[in-house]
Amino acid sequence: MNGNRALLDSNIIIYLSKREVPLSFLDQFDEHYISVITYMV
């Protein structure tokens, strides 16, 4: 498997929702995943 992948945890999701990190941050990754622990909360 090649490509850039991102595993998003609760912190980055919170920062993205508060616009503390620009949404363009996600453009550098080909695939996005949310951690199981974050998904459970």
mmJSON file of the N, C-alpha and C atoms, coordinates in Angstrom:
{"data_MODEL":{"atom_site":{
"group_PDB":["ATOM","ATOM","ATOM","ATOM","ATOM","ATOM","ATOM","ATOM","ATOM","ATOM","ATOM","ATOM","ATOM","ATOM","ATOM","ATOM","ATOM","ATOM","ATOM","ATOM","ATOM","ATOM","ATOM","ATOM","ATOM","ATOM","ATOM","ATOM","ATOM","ATOM","ATOM","ATOM","ATOM","ATOM","ATOM","ATOM","ATOM","ATOM","ATOM","ATOM","ATOM","ATOM","ATOM","ATOM","ATOM","ATOM","ATOM","ATOM","ATOM","ATOM","ATOM","ATOM","ATOM","ATOM","ATOM","ATOM","ATOM","ATOM","ATOM","ATOM","ATOM","ATOM","ATOM","ATOM","ATOM","ATOM","ATOM","ATOM","ATOM","ATOM","ATOM","ATOM","ATOM","ATOM","ATOM","ATOM","ATOM","ATOM","ATOM","ATOM","ATOM","ATOM","ATOM","ATOM","ATOM","ATOM","ATOM","ATOM","ATOM","ATOM","ATOM","ATOM","ATOM","ATOM","ATOM","ATOM","ATOM","ATOM","ATOM","ATOM","ATOM","ATOM","ATOM","ATOM","ATOM","ATOM","ATOM","ATOM","ATOM","ATOM","ATOM","ATOM","ATOM","ATOM","ATOM","ATOM","ATOM","ATOM","ATOM","ATOM","ATOM","ATOM","ATOM"],
"id":[1,2,3,4,5,6,7,8,9,10,11,12,13,14,15,16,17,18,19,20,21,22,23,24,25,26,27,28,29,30,31,32,33,34,35,36,37,38,39,40,41,42,43,44,45,46,47,48,49,50,51,52,53,54,55,56,57,58,59,60,61,62,63,64,65,66,67,68,69,70,71,72,73,74,75,76,77,78,79,80,81,82,83,84,85,86,87,88,89,90,91,92,93,94,95,96,97,98,99,100,101,102,103,104,105,106,107,108,109,110,111,112,113,114,115,116,117,118,119,120,121,122,123],
"type_symbol":["N","C","C","N","C","C","N","C","C","N","C","C","N","C","C","N","C","C","N","C","C","N","C","C","N","C","C","N","C","C","N","C","C","N","C","C","N","C","C","N","C","C","N","C","C","N","C","C","N","C","C","N","C","C","N","C","C","N","C","C","N","C","C","N","C","C","N","C","C","N","C","C","N","C","C","N","C","C","N","C","C","N","C","C","N","C","C","N","C","C","N","C","C","N","C","C","N","C","C","N","C","C","N","C","C","N","C","C","N","C","C","N","C","C","N","C","C","N","C","C","N","C","C"],
"label_atom_id":["N","CA","C","N","CA","C","N","CA","C","N","CA","C","N","CA","C","N","CA","C","N","CA","C","N","CA","C","N","CA","C","N","CA","C","N","CA","C","N","CA","C","N","CA","C","N","CA","C","N","CA","C","N","CA","C","N","CA","C","N","CA","C","N","CA","C","N","CA","C","N","CA","C","N","CA","C","N","CA","C","N","CA","C","N","CA","C","N","CA","C","N","CA","C","N","CA","C","N","CA","C","N","CA","C","N","CA","C","N","CA","C","N","CA","C","N","CA","C","N","CA","C","N","CA","C","N","CA","C","N","CA","C","N","CA","C","N","CA","C","N","CA","C"],
"label_alt_id":[null,null,null,null,null,null,null,null,null,null,null,null,null,null,null,null,null,null,null,null,null,null,null,null,null,null,null,null,null,null,null,null,null,null,null,null,null,null,null,null,null,null,null,null,null,null,null,null,null,null,null,null,null,null,null,null,null,null,null,null,null,null,null,null,null,null,null,null,null,null,null,null,null,null,null,null,null,null,null,null,null,null,null,null,null,null,null,null,null,null,null,null,null,null,null,null,null,null,null,null,null,null,null,null,null,null,null,null,null,null,null,null,null,null,null,null,null,null,null,null,null,null,null],
"label_comp_id":["MET","MET","MET","ASN","ASN","ASN","GLY","GLY","GLY","ASN","ASN","ASN","ARG","ARG","ARG","ALA","ALA","ALA","LEU","LEU","LEU","LEU","LEU","LEU","ASP","ASP","ASP","SER","SER","SER","ASN","ASN","ASN","ILE","ILE","ILE","ILE","ILE","ILE","ILE","ILE","ILE","TYR","TYR","TYR","LEU","LEU","LEU","SER","SER","SER","LYS","LYS","LYS","ARG","ARG","ARG","GLU","GLU","GLU","VAL","VAL","VAL","PRO","PRO","PRO","LEU","LEU","LEU","SER","SER","SER","PHE","PHE","PHE","LEU","LEU","LEU","ASP","ASP","ASP","GLN","GLN","GLN","PHE","PHE","PHE","ASP","ASP","ASP","GLU","GLU","GLU","HIS","HIS","HIS","TYR","TYR","TYR","ILE","ILE","ILE","SER","SER","SER","VAL","VAL","VAL","ILE","ILE","ILE","THR","THR","THR","TYR","TYR","TYR","MET","MET","MET","VAL","VAL","VAL"],
"label_asym_id":["A","A","A","A","A","A","A","A","A","A","A","A","A","A","A","A","A","A","A","A","A","A","A","A","A","A","A","A","A","A","A","A","A","A","A","A","A","A","A","A","A","A","A","A","A","A","A","A","A","A","A","A","A","A","A","A","A","A","A","A","A","A","A","A","A","A","A","A","A","A","A","A","A","A","A","A","A","A","A","A","A","A","A","A","A","A","A","A","A","A","A","A","A","A","A","A","A","A","A","A","A","A","A","A","A","A","A","A","A","A","A","A","A","A","A","A","A","A","A","A","A","A","A"],
"label_entity_id":["1","1","1","1","1","1","1","1","1","1","1","1","1","1","1","1","1","1","1","1","1","1","1","1","1","1","1","1","1","1","1","1","1","1","1","1","1","1","1","1","1","1","1","1","1","1","1","1","1","1","1","1","1","1","1","1","1","1","1","1","1","1","1","1","1","1","1","1","1","1","1","1","1","1","1","1","1","1","1","1","1","1","1","1","1","1","1","1","1","1","1","1","1","1","1","1","1","1","1","1","1","1","1","1","1","1","1","1","1","1","1","1","1","1","1","1","1","1","1","1","1","1","1"],
"label_seq_id":[1,1,1,2,2,2,3,3,3,4,4,4,5,5,5,6,6,6,7,7,7,8,8,8,9,9,9,10,10,10,11,11,11,12,12,12,13,13,13,14,14,14,15,15,15,16,16,16,17,17,17,18,18,18,19,19,19,20,20,20,21,21,21,22,22,22,23,23,23,24,24,24,25,25,25,26,26,26,27,27,27,28,28,28,29,29,29,30,30,30,31,31,31,32,32,32,33,33,33,34,34,34,35,35,35,36,36,36,37,37,37,38,38,38,39,39,39,40,40,40,41,41,41],
"pdbx_PDB_ins_code":[null,null,null,null,null,null,null,null,null,null,null,null,null,null,null,null,null,null,null,null,null,null,null,null,null,null,null,null,null,null,null,null,null,null,null,null,null,null,null,null,null,null,null,null,null,null,null,null,null,null,null,null,null,null,null,null,null,null,null,null,null,null,null,null,null,null,null,null,null,null,null,null,null,null,null,null,null,null,null,null,null,null,null,null,null,null,null,null,null,null,null,null,null,null,null,null,null,null,null,null,null,null,null,null,null,null,null,null,null,null,null,null,null,null,null,null,null,null,null,null,null,null,null],
"Cartn_x":[0.847,0.0,0.891,0.713,1.465,0.527,1.108,0.313,0.409,-0.076,-0.083,-1.406,-1.33,-2.537,-2.44,-3.578,-3.619,-4.573,-4.096,-4.932,-5.283,-6.539,-6.979,-7.451,-6.904,-7.378,-8.258,-8.751,-9.709,-9.11,-7.836,-7.231,-7.268,-6.841,-6.826,-8.236,-9.176,-10.566,-11.111,-10.786,-11.212,-10.566,-9.256,-8.561,-9.142,-9.46,-10.065,-11.439,-12.228,-13.568,-13.541,-12.499,-12.359,-11.595,-11.21,-10.453,-9.083,-8.522,-7.174,-6.14,-6.575,-5.775,-6.6,-6.009,-6.801,-7.21,-8.381,-8.872,-7.954,-7.195,-6.257,-5.178,-5.044,-4.118,-4.408,-5.685,-6.085,-5.772,-5.539,-5.295,-4.0,-3.074,-1.792,-1.871,-3.019,-3.187,-4.159,-3.861,-4.728,-5.916,-5.685,-6.733,-6.761,-7.971,-8.144,-8.837,-8.343,-8.93,-9.148,-10.168,-10.439,-10.168,-9.425,-9.074,-10.335,-10.251,-11.394,-11.788,-10.829,-11.114,-11.859,-11.441,-12.123,-13.541,-13.709,-15.03,-15.98,-15.469,-16.298,-16.809,-16.069,-16.447,-17.501],
"Cartn_y":[-1.184,0.0,1.246,2.053,3.293,4.471,5.621,6.837,7.401,8.577,9.248,8.997,8.487,8.231,8.975,9.386,10.106,9.386,9.145,8.612,9.785,10.18,11.352,10.942,11.606,11.351,12.516,12.451,13.461,14.864,15.004,16.34,17.038,16.369,17.025,17.304,16.454,16.694,17.926,18.075,19.263,20.515,20.457,21.617,21.995,20.992,21.274,21.914,21.427,21.978,23.407,23.742,25.105,26.021,25.474,26.22,26.656,25.958,26.238,25.621,24.647,24.039,24.197,24.719,24.904,23.571,23.546,22.325,21.871,22.794,22.43,21.477,21.36,20.402,18.99,18.665,17.328,17.047,18.091,17.919,17.165,17.152,16.494,14.975,14.466,13.028,12.456,11.231,10.559,9.889,9.378,8.671,9.181,9.203,9.67,8.592,8.366,7.38,8.029,7.584,8.055,6.899,7.169,6.098,5.514,4.265,3.558,4.198,4.586,5.219,6.535,7.326,8.589,8.334,7.33,7.011,6.571,5.875,5.401,6.522,7.577,8.699,9.472],
"Cartn_z":[0.0,0.0,0.0,-0.976,-1.075,-0.927,-0.662,-0.531,0.866,0.996,2.291,2.977,4.184,4.964,6.289,6.811,8.079,9.03,10.239,11.301,12.208,12.19,12.944,14.326,15.336,16.697,17.127,18.331,18.79,18.794,19.105,19.163,17.813,16.769,15.459,14.97,15.298,14.898,15.618,16.879,17.637,17.058,16.771,16.2,14.844,14.027,12.729,12.891,13.856,14.044,14.579,15.334,15.865,14.916,13.757,12.744,13.249,14.242,14.71,13.765,12.999,11.937,10.666,9.602,8.373,7.758,7.147,6.51,5.375,4.832,3.768,4.272,5.582,6.187,5.69,5.5,5.083,3.616,2.823,1.394,1.102,2.04,1.797,1.937,2.365,2.563,1.542,1.09,0.127,0.816,2.017,2.754,4.185,4.776,6.157,6.967,8.163,9.064,10.421,11.131,12.487,13.429,14.5,15.427,16.073,16.417,17.022,18.339,19.127,20.427,20.209,19.253,18.962,18.495,17.648,17.118,18.228,19.257,20.347,21.225,21.33,22.191,21.522],
"occupancy":[1.0,1.0,1.0,1.0,1.0,1.0,1.0,1.0,1.0,1.0,1.0,1.0,1.0,1.0,1.0,1.0,1.0,1.0,1.0,1.0,1.0,1.0,1.0,1.0,1.0,1.0,1.0,1.0,1.0,1.0,1.0,1.0,1.0,1.0,1.0,1.0,1.0,1.0,1.0,1.0,1.0,1.0,1.0,1.0,1.0,1.0,1.0,1.0,1.0,1.0,1.0,1.0,1.0,1.0,1.0,1.0,1.0,1.0,1.0,1.0,1.0,1.0,1.0,1.0,1.0,1.0,1.0,1.0,1.0,1.0,1.0,1.0,1.0,1.0,1.0,1.0,1.0,1.0,1.0,1.0,1.0,1.0,1.0,1.0,1.0,1.0,1.0,1.0,1.0,1.0,1.0,1.0,1.0,1.0,1.0,1.0,1.0,1.0,1.0,1.0,1.0,1.0,1.0,1.0,1.0,1.0,1.0,1.0,1.0,1.0,1.0,1.0,1.0,1.0,1.0,1.0,1.0,1.0,1.0,1.0,1.0,1.0,1.0],
"B_iso_or_equiv":[0.0,0.0,0.0,0.0,0.0,0.0,0.0,0.0,0.0,0.0,0.0,0.0,0.0,0.0,0.0,0.0,0.0,0.0,0.0,0.0,0.0,0.0,0.0,0.0,0.0,0.0,0.0,0.0,0.0,0.0,0.0,0.0,0.0,0.0,0.0,0.0,0.0,0.0,0.0,0.0,0.0,0.0,0.0,0.0,0.0,0.0,0.0,0.0,0.0,0.0,0.0,0.0,0.0,0.0,0.0,0.0,0.0,0.0,0.0,0.0,0.0,0.0,0.0,0.0,0.0,0.0,0.0,0.0,0.0,0.0,0.0,0.0,0.0,0.0,0.0,0.0,0.0,0.0,0.0,0.0,0.0,0.0,0.0,0.0,0.0,0.0,0.0,0.0,0.0,0.0,0.0,0.0,0.0,0.0,0.0,0.0,0.0,0.0,0.0,0.0,0.0,0.0,0.0,0.0,0.0,0.0,0.0,0.0,0.0,0.0,0.0,0.0,0.0,0.0,0.0,0.0,0.0,0.0,0.0,0.0,0.0,0.0,0.0],
"pdbx_formal_charge":[null,null,null,null,null,null,null,null,null,null,null,null,null,null,null,null,null,null,null,null,null,null,null,null,null,null,null,null,null,null,null,null,null,null,null,null,null,null,null,null,null,null,null,null,null,null,null,null,null,null,null,null,null,null,null,null,null,null,null,null,null,null,null,null,null,null,null,null,null,null,null,null,null,null,null,null,null,null,null,null,null,null,null,null,null,null,null,null,null,null,null,null,null,null,null,null,null,null,null,null,null,null,null,null,null,null,null,null,null,null,null,null,null,null,null,null,null,null,null,null,null,null,null],
"auth_seq_id":[1,1,1,2,2,2,3,3,3,4,4,4,5,5,5,6,6,6,7,7,7,8,8,8,9,9,9,10,10,10,11,11,11,12,12,12,13,13,13,14,14,14,15,15,15,16,16,16,17,17,17,18,18,18,19,19,19,20,20,20,21,21,21,22,22,22,23,23,23,24,24,24,25,25,25,26,26,26,27,27,27,28,28,28,29,29,29,30,30,30,31,31,31,32,32,32,33,33,33,34,34,34,35,35,35,36,36,36,37,37,37,38,38,38,39,39,39,40,40,40,41,41,41],
"auth_comp_id":["MET","MET","MET","ASN","ASN","ASN","GLY","GLY","GLY","ASN","ASN","ASN","ARG","ARG","ARG","ALA","ALA","ALA","LEU","LEU","LEU","LEU","LEU","LEU","ASP","ASP","ASP","SER","SER","SER","ASN","ASN","ASN","ILE","ILE","ILE","ILE","ILE","ILE","ILE","ILE","ILE","TYR","TYR","TYR","LEU","LEU","LEU","SER","SER","SER","LYS","LYS","LYS","ARG","ARG","ARG","GLU","GLU","GLU","VAL","VAL","VAL","PRO","PRO","PRO","LEU","LEU","LEU","SER","SER","SER","PHE","PHE","PHE","LEU","LEU","LEU","ASP","ASP","ASP","GLN","GLN","GLN","PHE","PHE","PHE","ASP","ASP","ASP","GLU","GLU","GLU","HIS","HIS","HIS","TYR","TYR","TYR","ILE","ILE","ILE","SER","SER","SER","VAL","VAL","VAL","ILE","ILE","ILE","THR","THR","THR","TYR","TYR","TYR","MET","MET","MET","VAL","VAL","VAL"],
"auth_asym_id":["A","A","A","A","A","A","A","A","A","A","A","A","A","A","A","A","A","A","A","A","A","A","A","A","A","A","A","A","A","A","A","A","A","A","A","A","A","A","A","A","A","A","A","A","A","A","A","A","A","A","A","A","A","A","A","A","A","A","A","A","A","A","A","A","A","A","A","A","A","A","A","A","A","A","A","A","A","A","A","A","A","A","A","A","A","A","A","A","A","A","A","A","A","A","A","A","A","A","A","A","A","A","A","A","A","A","A","A","A","A","A","A","A","A","A","A","A","A","A","A","A","A","A"],
"auth_atom_id":["N","CA","C","N","CA","C","N","CA","C","N","CA","C","N","CA","C","N","CA","C","N","CA","C","N","CA","C","N","CA","C","N","CA","C","N","CA","C","N","CA","C","N","CA","C","N","CA","C","N","CA","C","N","CA","C","N","CA","C","N","CA","C","N","CA","C","N","CA","C","N","CA","C","N","CA","C","N","CA","C","N","CA","C","N","CA","C","N","CA","C","N","CA","C","N","CA","C","N","CA","C","N","CA","C","N","CA","C","N","CA","C","N","CA","C","N","CA","C","N","CA","C","N","CA","C","N","CA","C","N","CA","C","N","CA","C","N","CA","C","N","CA","C"],
"pdbx_PDB_model_num":[1,1,1,1,1,1,1,1,1,1,1,1,1,1,1,1,1,1,1,1,1,1,1,1,1,1,1,1,1,1,1,1,1,1,1,1,1,1,1,1,1,1,1,1,1,1,1,1,1,1,1,1,1,1,1,1,1,1,1,1,1,1,1,1,1,1,1,1,1,1,1,1,1,1,1,1,1,1,1,1,1,1,1,1,1,1,1,1,1,1,1,1,1,1,1,1,1,1,1,1,1,1,1,1,1,1,1,1,1,1,1,1,1,1,1,1,1,1,1,1,1,1,1]
}}}
